Amino acid sequence: MNNPYLPIYAKIEKVTQETTSDTQDVKTYKLRLEEPLSYAPGQFLEVGIPGKGEAPFGFASTPLKKDTLDLTIKRTGSLTNVIHTLREGDGLWLRGPFGNTFPLDKFEGYDLFYAAGGLGLAPLRPMIDTIFHPDYRSKYGKINMLLAARTTKDFIFQYDYEKWAAMPDTTLYRTIDNKEEGWDGLVGFPHTLIPEIPFDKEKTIAVLCGPPVMIKALSDAFAAQGVPLDHIYTTLEMRMSCGVGKCGRCNIGKRYVCVDGPVFSMEELSTMPNEY
């Protein structure tokens, strides 16, 4: 069994440029491990480069695939700037997995409504691909997917959309903030579109991820439609740093996102200080 506190080496097998806009630089790194690593949807890794630093990133690929894993990383600062210079054949050091998971067993029998904004789709992808696997799909009901981005150039995993949309009993929607020439999808912020999308409020689990302001707006929109707070889930991995509850950066009240989360129901968050 892997010791999550000891780093393991992973070689970059493929680099995919996800976004093409001037404001969002997001790449997906497919990593091949020197030894197997077991994890579950919702968990995260500490990713490091010796002498440059370490930071947490959520898994972006299904744990059912054992030989490789994906990390989707946005260029935002000193460490991610260095990571974005890496190429196929280079390596990264990984520690983990850490954190809790999306409770897929509790979701069984329910319809699912994924709502993700920009990079927020990355930590949901392990859950999406796991549930779409033939061994799991029959355990869940209808699936709605609402994928949002600032512009058409800011969507990630676009190569997955046709496959996801073709899955049984699945409807995929895409929306951008403002109308663009040639765009035939939805236009508008995702929380404003929830009332327009048909779904069974009593049978739905909503799973949200994106910027904090989007998570709050979406959770309010689902609650206004009658979805109970304990049926609305999100992940707060944006707040994390050390991954083991020591640095204090992700502290909310008496909770630490990296130790007690990063996955929470909105019912759990409703009992915590309004800091997320």
C-alpha positions as CSV (number, residue, x, y, z in Angstrom):
1,M,0.0,0.0,0.0
2,N,1.3,3.4,-0.9
3,N,2.4,5.7,1.9
4,P,0.7,9.1,1.0
5,Y,3.5,11.1,2.7
6,L,6.3,9.7,0.7
7,P,6.7,11.1,-2.8
8,I,6.6,8.9,-5.9
9,Y,7.9,9.7,-9.3
10,A,5.7,10.1,-12.4
11,K,6.8,10.6,-15.9
12,I,4.8,12.9,-18.2
13,E,3.6,10.8,-21.1
14,K,1.4,13.4,-22.9
15,V,0.7,17.1,-22.6
16,T,-2.6,18.5,-23.9
17,Q,-3.3,22.2,-24.3
18,E,-6.9,22.5,-23.1
19,T,-7.6,26.3,-23.6
20,T,-6.7,28.7,-26.4
21,S,-7.8,32.0,-24.9
22,D,-5.5,34.8,-23.9
23,T,-6.7,34.8,-20.3
24,Q,-6.8,31.0,-19.4
25,D,-3.8,28.8,-19.9
26,V,-4.8,25.2,-18.9
27,K,-3.0,22.0,-19.7
28,T,-3.6,18.4,-18.9
29,Y,-0.7,16.1,-18.1
30,K,-1.0,12.4,-18.5
31,L,1.4,10.8,-16.1
32,R,2.7,7.2,-16.0
33,L,3.6,6.1,-12.5
34,E,6.5,3.9,-11.4
35,E,4.1,2.1,-9.0
36,P,0.3,1.8,-8.9
37,L,-1.7,4.5,-7.0
38,S,-5.2,3.9,-5.8
39,Y,-7.6,6.8,-5.4
40,A,-11.2,7.8,-5.6
41,P,-13.2,10.6,-7.3
42,G,-12.8,13.8,-5.3
43,Q,-9.4,13.2,-3.8
44,F,-6.2,15.1,-4.6
45,L,-2.4,14.9,-4.8
46,E,0.4,17.1,-3.7
47,V,2.5,17.8,-6.8
48,G,6.0,19.0,-6.5
49,I,9.2,19.9,-8.3
50,P,12.3,19.8,-6.1
51,G,13.6,23.3,-5.5
52,K,10.5,24.9,-7.0
53,G,7.7,24.0,-4.6
54,E,4.6,21.8,-4.1
55,A,0.9,22.4,-4.4
56,P,-2.4,20.4,-4.3
57,F,-4.2,19.4,-7.5
58,G,-7.3,17.2,-7.9
59,F,-7.2,14.0,-10.0
60,A,-8.7,14.6,-13.4
61,S,-9.0,11.0,-14.6
62,T,-11.0,7.9,-13.6
63,P,-9.4,5.7,-10.9
64,L,-10.5,2.7,-12.9
65,K,-7.6,3.2,-15.2
66,K,-4.5,2.1,-13.2
67,D,-1.5,2.6,-15.5
68,T,-1.8,6.4,-15.9
69,L,-3.5,9.4,-14.3
70,D,-4.3,12.9,-15.5
71,L,-3.7,16.2,-13.8
72,T,-5.3,19.4,-15.3
73,I,-3.3,22.5,-14.3
74,K,-3.9,26.2,-14.8
75,R,-0.9,28.5,-15.1
76,T,-1.4,30.9,-12.1
77,G,1.9,31.4,-10.3
78,S,5.6,30.3,-9.8
79,L,5.1,26.6,-9.5
80,T,2.5,26.2,-12.2
81,N,4.6,28.4,-14.5
82,V,7.4,25.9,-14.1
83,I,5.1,22.9,-14.6
84,H,3.8,24.5,-17.8
85,T,7.3,24.4,-19.2
86,L,7.6,20.6,-18.8
87,R,7.3,18.4,-21.8
88,E,6.8,14.7,-22.5
89,G,9.5,12.6,-20.8
90,D,9.9,15.1,-17.9
91,G,8.8,14.1,-14.5
92,L,6.9,15.3,-11.4
93,W,6.9,14.1,-7.8
94,L,3.5,13.1,-6.3
95,R,2.3,12.6,-2.7
96,G,-1.1,11.3,-1.8
97,P,-3.9,10.6,-2.3
98,F,-5.4,12.9,0.3
99,G,-8.9,14.1,1.2
100,N,-12.3,12.6,1.2
101,T,-14.4,11.5,-1.9
102,F,-17.7,12.0,-3.6
103,P,-19.9,9.4,-1.9
104,L,-20.9,7.5,-5.0
105,D,-22.6,4.8,-3.0
106,K,-25.0,7.4,-1.5
107,F,-25.7,8.7,-5.1
108,E,-26.9,5.3,-6.3
109,G,-30.5,5.3,-7.5
110,Y,-30.5,9.1,-8.0
111,D,-30.4,11.3,-11.1
112,L,-27.3,13.4,-11.3
113,F,-26.8,17.0,-12.4
114,Y,-23.2,18.1,-12.9
115,A,-22.7,21.8,-13.1
116,A,-19.1,22.9,-13.7
117,G,-17.4,26.2,-14.7
118,G,-14.1,26.3,-16.5
119,L,-11.4,24.4,-14.6
120,G,-14.0,23.2,-12.2
121,L,-14.8,20.4,-14.6
122,A,-11.4,18.8,-13.8
123,P,-12.2,17.4,-10.3
124,L,-15.6,16.2,-11.5
125,R,-14.1,14.2,-14.5
126,P,-13.0,11.2,-12.3
127,M,-16.6,10.9,-11.1
128,I,-18.1,11.4,-14.5
129,D,-16.0,8.8,-16.3
130,T,-16.4,6.3,-13.4
131,I,-20.2,6.5,-13.5
132,F,-20.3,6.3,-17.3
133,H,-18.3,3.0,-17.1
134,P,-20.6,0.1,-18.1
135,D,-20.0,-1.5,-14.6
136,Y,-21.5,1.6,-12.9
137,R,-23.9,3.4,-15.2
138,S,-27.0,1.3,-14.4
139,K,-26.7,2.2,-10.7
140,Y,-27.7,5.9,-11.4
141,G,-30.6,7.5,-13.2
142,K,-30.7,10.3,-15.7
143,I,-27.7,12.6,-16.0
144,N,-27.7,16.3,-16.9
145,M,-24.4,18.1,-17.5
146,L,-24.2,21.9,-17.6
147,L,-20.7,23.0,-18.6
148,A,-19.8,26.7,-18.5
149,A,-16.9,28.7,-19.7
150,R,-16.2,32.4,-20.2
151,T,-15.7,31.9,-24.0
152,T,-15.7,29.1,-26.4
153,K,-11.9,29.0,-26.1
154,D,-12.0,28.3,-22.4
155,F,-13.7,24.9,-22.3
156,I,-11.6,22.0,-21.2
157,F,-11.9,18.3,-22.2
158,Q,-13.8,19.2,-25.4
159,Y,-12.6,15.9,-26.9
160,D,-14.9,14.2,-24.2
161,Y,-18.1,16.0,-25.0
162,E,-19.3,13.9,-27.9
163,K,-18.6,10.7,-26.0
164,W,-20.4,12.0,-22.9
165,A,-23.4,13.3,-24.8
166,A,-23.8,9.9,-26.5
167,M,-24.1,8.1,-23.2
168,P,-27.5,6.6,-22.3
169,D,-30.1,8.9,-20.7
170,T,-27.6,11.8,-20.7
171,T,-28.1,15.4,-21.8
172,L,-25.1,17.8,-22.1
173,Y,-25.5,21.6,-22.2
174,R,-22.8,24.1,-22.8
175,T,-23.0,27.8,-22.0
176,I,-20.7,30.8,-22.4
177,D,-20.9,34.2,-20.7
178,N,-21.6,36.3,-23.8
179,K,-22.9,35.5,-27.3
180,E,-20.2,34.7,-30.0
181,E,-20.6,34.4,-33.7
182,G,-21.2,30.8,-34.8
183,W,-22.1,29.7,-31.2
184,D,-25.3,27.6,-31.1
185,G,-25.2,26.6,-27.4
186,L,-26.6,28.4,-24.4
187,V,-25.6,31.9,-23.3
188,G,-25.6,33.1,-19.7
189,F,-24.2,32.4,-16.3
190,P,-25.0,28.8,-15.3
191,H,-27.1,29.6,-12.2
192,T,-29.5,31.6,-14.4
193,L,-30.1,28.5,-16.6
194,I,-31.0,26.0,-13.9
195,P,-34.8,26.9,-14.0
196,E,-34.8,26.3,-17.8
197,I,-33.4,22.8,-17.6
198,P,-35.9,20.0,-16.8
199,F,-34.9,17.7,-14.0
200,D,-36.7,15.8,-11.2
201,K,-36.0,17.9,-8.1
202,E,-36.9,15.1,-5.7
203,K,-34.6,12.5,-7.4
204,T,-31.6,14.6,-8.2
205,I,-28.1,14.9,-6.7
206,A,-26.4,18.1,-7.9
207,V,-22.6,18.2,-8.1
208,L,-21.0,21.6,-8.5
209,C,-17.5,22.9,-9.1
210,G,-16.1,26.2,-10.2
211,P,-15.1,29.6,-8.8
212,P,-16.6,30.2,-5.2
213,V,-19.0,32.8,-6.4
214,M,-20.3,30.4,-9.0
215,I,-20.7,27.6,-6.4
216,K,-22.7,29.8,-4.2
217,A,-25.0,31.0,-7.0
218,L,-25.5,27.5,-8.3
219,S,-26.3,26.1,-4.9
220,D,-28.8,28.8,-4.3
221,A,-30.4,28.2,-7.7
222,F,-30.7,24.4,-7.0
223,A,-32.1,25.1,-3.5
224,A,-34.6,27.5,-5.0
225,Q,-35.8,24.7,-7.3
226,G,-36.5,22.5,-4.3
227,V,-33.3,20.4,-4.2
228,P,-32.4,19.7,-0.5
229,L,-29.0,21.0,0.7
230,D,-27.9,17.5,1.5
231,H,-28.4,16.6,-2.2
232,I,-26.1,19.4,-3.4
233,Y,-22.3,18.6,-3.3
234,T,-19.2,20.6,-4.2
235,T,-15.4,20.5,-3.8
236,L,-13.4,23.4,-2.3
237,E,-9.9,22.4,-3.4
238,M,-9.1,25.9,-4.5
239,R,-8.4,26.9,-0.8
240,M,-5.9,24.1,-0.1
241,S,-2.1,24.3,0.2
242,C,-0.2,21.8,2.4
243,G,-2.8,19.0,2.2
244,V,-2.4,17.8,5.7
245,G,-4.1,20.5,7.9
246,K,-0.9,22.2,9.1
247,C,-0.6,25.5,7.2
248,G,-4.0,26.8,8.1
249,R,-4.8,28.3,4.7
250,C,-7.9,26.2,4.2
251,N,-9.3,26.6,7.7
252,I,-13.0,27.3,7.8
253,G,-14.2,27.5,11.4
254,K,-13.1,24.2,13.0
255,R,-12.7,22.4,9.7
256,Y,-9.8,22.1,7.4
257,V,-10.7,21.6,3.7
258,C,-7.7,19.4,3.0
259,V,-8.5,17.0,5.9
260,D,-12.2,17.2,6.3
261,G,-12.9,17.7,2.6
262,P,-12.4,18.8,-0.1
263,V,-15.9,17.4,-0.9
264,F,-18.7,18.8,1.2
265,S,-22.5,18.9,0.9
266,M,-24.1,22.3,1.0
267,E,-25.8,21.1,4.2
268,E,-22.4,20.7,5.8
269,L,-21.2,24.1,4.5
270,S,-24.4,25.7,5.9
271,T,-23.1,25.0,9.4
272,M,-19.7,26.5,8.8
273,P,-18.6,30.1,8.7
274,N,-19.4,31.8,5.4
275,E,-15.8,32.0,4.3
276,Y,-15.6,29.6,1.4
